Every structure is written in structure tokens, then in C-alpha cells.
């Protein structure tokens, strides 16, 4: 059993450790992709909120000027 599980002490670790590191790096990349997509969605929502608030402000000012004007 010990012969089929070679351990390397040269800084790369054992096969199990290499496998865990590979899995962790894959997980880390997937998480980074998810976070990038989430940031893009939040950016879009922020700009949508800004545009909506400007539109509502413009509409309310127009209604107020129209009501007060005549």
C-alpha cells in the first residue's frame, strides 16, 4: 500500500495534496466568475436606479411646473 502512494518531499506535496490543490484552484476560479457576474448585475441595477430616479425627478418637476405655471 505504501508503495502505491508515493510521497514527494520536494515542495509539490503528495498526490492527494496535489489533487486537493487542483480542486481548490478550480473552485476558486468558479467563485471568481460568479462574483464577476454578480458585480456586473449590481452595476446594471445601480445605473437603472440612477436613471429611474432622474426620470421620476424630471416627471415630478414637469408636473409641478405645469401645476404652478398657469
Residue pairs with C-beta under 8 A, 6 or more apart in sequence:
5 14
5 15
6 14
6 15
7 14
8 14
12 18
13 21
